[in-house]
Every structure is written in structure tokens, then in C-alpha cells.
Amino acid sequence: MAFRDPDISSSRIRQRRSFVAGESPAAGELRPGEVAVNAAGGSLFVGLLDGSAASHYPVVFKSKAEAQSVSGESLVNDTDLFFFAASNSTYRIEVAMAHLDENTGFCQLAVAVPAGASIYGSVVLPTGAFDLPWSDGSTSYVANELAKFVDHHHVVKTAATAGNVNFQFAQQSDGVFVTRSAGSWMLAAKVA
């Protein structure tokens, strides 16, 4: 990978960095203690004494300053609540979504994963929580909720295919809008 050298020509110091999701430093590219950042995937790397880069455990936090609205029953990828997942990896994710809707109050919620990945999780509502079973080979699960605030906790295990993990939502009834409120967020940590 071609990580750029730090920029120390101005009063702002920029670490070695890449803007291509999934890239990591090549062996020997980082000096011991040197830090590099993959800005596209939210990954952090540290050079070790043996010339390798430390395993990275990215944490991605995305907060939406503006609301996003969708109409209809087809699930739509959230334009801000997603992250790139490497192949053969395990992630712990949490999504907190507040939503506004017209009429019915029911919203379809899902987390789409790369092909071959599996997902397990739970959904926490103001009235209680429920577990969702492991879903192998499925791209998403759907929970229909009346609550205006939903907190999702999941484990995603990717297989040989890397790709985006996307939060998705839609209205339960066609012809009605649902709006994901500003301030909703996603937190993701690579754990293996």
C-alpha cells in the first residue's frame, strides 16, 4: 500500500494515511511506534518492532447532522450509517436510531451484510428487549417496531467477501414516509 508520509510542513501534523477502504500498510512500511490511518475504513495501524503493523481494531462512529427520509416498504441503505468490513473478520456493532414517521408508527429496520456473512443481535426498545437468531447467508433481518427510538446490538462475522455493513430502514406501509432523525449513530469495532 502506498501510505503517504506525514505532512509536517504546516502547523497541522497529518499521519500516514490512505483513503481506500480495506487497505493496510505493507510489511516494513511503518517504523516502530509510527501510526497510520485508513480514513475510508476508519482503521488505525501501529508499526511494531519486528517491522509488521499491529492488528487493527477500527472503531467507526457516524453521526448524522441531517435527517434522512424514505417512502415505501422497500428497505433503503442509510446514507451515513455504514462501514466497510474486511473479509474473514468479526465486528461488534451498535446502532441507535430515532425515527419520526407519519400515521402508522411502524418502521422496518435491518442491517445488511456482505455476501456469505452472518449476523446475530438484539434490539432494545423502551418497552424491553428481544434477541434475533443467527442469520447465516442472509443479507439482512427485519424487525418491525412501534418505538420511536431503537438501539441495536449485533455481531457480524464476514466470510471470504469483504463489503459494506449497512443500516437500512423503510416504512411498514407503502405511501408513508419515515424519517431517521438527526443524531442517530453507528459504532463498530473489529474484534477478530
N, C-alpha and C positions, 0 to 999 in steps of 0.2 A: 504494500500500500504506500502511497506517496503522501505521508503526513507532512504538512508544511512546518517549517521551522518557526519557533516563537518569534513574534514581532515585538521587538523591544525598541523600535525607533521612535515611538511616541510615548506619551505618559501612560498609555494603556498597554499592559502585557497580555499577549494572546498566546495560549498554549498551542502545542502542536495540535492540529485539528483536521478532521475530514468531514465532508458534507454528503457522503454517500452511505446510505443505510446498510448495515451489515459489515462494513469494512473494519478491519482491526490492524494494528501495527505488525509489520513483519518481524521475525526474529532479528534481534540486534539493532532494530530501528530506534528504540528508546534506550537512553543511558539509564543506569541505576538511579531510581528516585524521580526520573523525569515523568511528567504527566502528559497524556494526550486525551483528546476529547473527540468523540464522534457526535457531531451536532445533529445529524439526521436521525440517529437512533437513540440518542441520549446515553451513550456508553462512555465510561471512564476507564482509562488504562494507566497502569503504573509500571515503569521499567524495573525489572528485578536484577540482582547481582549476576545471575547466570546469562543475562542478555535477552531473556524472554520477557514478554509483557504479562503482567498479572491477569488472572481471570477477571473478567469484568462483570460487574453486577449492576446493570443500569437501573436507574430509578427515573421514571418519566412522570412528570406532573404536568397536566394540561388543564388550564383554567379557561373557561370561555367568557370573554368580556361581553359578547353579544349573544342573544338568544338565537336558536335555530328552530324553524317551524317546518313541519311536513303535513301533508294531507293524504289521507287514504290508508289502506290496510297493508300496503307493501312496506316491508322493513327498509329503512334508509340508513346508510352509514353516517354516523355523526361526523361532521367536517373537522372537528378538533379532538374528539376523544378516541384516539387510536395510537398504536405504537408498532414498530417493526419488531417481529420476533424471529430470532435466529433458529435455524434447524436444530433438531435434537436437543432442545432446551426446555426447561421448566420455569414458568413465571407465576408469581402470585400477583393478582391484580385486584384492585378495588375501584369501583365506580360509584360516585354519589351523584344522583340526578334529581333535580327538582323539575317538575313539569307543570305547565298550565295547559288546559285544553278547553274546548267548547263542549257543552252538552254532557256526554256520557261519563267522563271521568276515567274511562279505562284506556290504558296505554299498553301496547305491545313492546316489550323490551328484549333485547338479545345481545349476545356477544358472538361475533363471527370470528372464526379462527382459520388458519391456513389449512389446506387440504391435508388430511391424514392426522391432524392434531386432535387431541381430546380435551374436554373441559369438564370441570366439576365445580360446584359452588353453592352458595346460599344467597338468599335475598332477605334483607332486613327491612321491615316495614314498621311504621309507628305502632301497628297493632300486634306485631310479633315477627317471627322469622320462619322460613322453611328452607329445607335443603333441596338441591337439584341433583339428580343422579349423574354419574359419569356419562358423558355422551361421546362415544368413540366413532370417529369417522363422520360425524355430523358437523355441519358448518356453523350451526347456531342452536340456541334453545330459545323458547319464547315463554315469558311469564306475563300474564295479563293482570295489571294492578289497578286498583282504585285509588291508592295512596298518591298524594302529591309530592312525596319525597321517597326515593328508593335508594337503598345502599346495597350494592352488590359486592360479594367477596368470592373470588374464583381462583382456581389453579388451572393453568393451561400448560399442557405438555405437547410440544411440537414434535413432529416426526422428521422425515428427510426433507420436507418442504418448508422453507422459510416464507415469511409473508406478514402482512398486517393483521393485528388483532384489533377489530373494530367494534365499538359500542354502536348498537343500532336501535332505532325506535320507530314506531308507527302508531297511528290511531287505531283503535279497535273497530271503528265503524267508518266505512268509506264516506267521503264528502265532508269530513270533520277534521279540523286542524288540531294538532298537538304541538306544543312549543316546549323545547328543552330550555329551561331558564338559564340566564347568565349565572355564573358562579358554580355550575356543575363541573366535576373534575374526575380525572382518572389517575391512579397511582399504580405503577407497575414495577416489580423488582424481579430480576432474574435470580433464581435460587439454585439452579443446577443446569 
